[in-house]
Amino acid sequence: MITMKECKSCNTRKLITEFYKDSYSKDLHSTQCKVCRDIRSISYSKERKAKDPIFKKKSQLASCMARRKKLYGVGAKEYQEMLEKQNFSCYTCKTHIKDQKKDMAVDHCHKTQKVRGLLCDSCNRAIGLLKDSVEIAINIAEYLKK
């Protein structure tokens, strides 16, 4: 069994325990030591965040894609297209995704299951509280005009 390994980044021989496990590697350990890999990972994330203000939101979205695909038939590609079409903003209140604490919800009609768009958490909850009723929404709008 191999007890030492050379890191491809820093070219230093280290104990095998200094490397993350990697099931795709022949020796089942990463080619970079934990220190080099962590440094690369941190700098890569900082670089990405500097270039892309919604990097964190994009990573959060990726973790929810399987659930969205199963429930609504909206995969990663469709979700991204919907975000772009809505200018990365809530369909109703136009709040940008980077200004939201949660990721955008896939809004759908509970009767037909048809997807209507992407909403911020507040707007999605509001529609739910309105029981998807246009009549109630109109009544509330008229009430707010008073």
Buried (B, 14 or more C-beta within 10 A) or exposed (E): EEEEBEBEBEEEEBEBEBBEEBEEEEEEBBBBBBBBBEBEEEEEEEEEEEEEEBBBBBEEBEEBBEEBBEEBEBBBEBBBEBBEEBEBBBBBEEBBBEEBEEBBBBBBEEEEEEBBBBBBBBBBEBBEEBEBEEEEBEEEEEEEEE
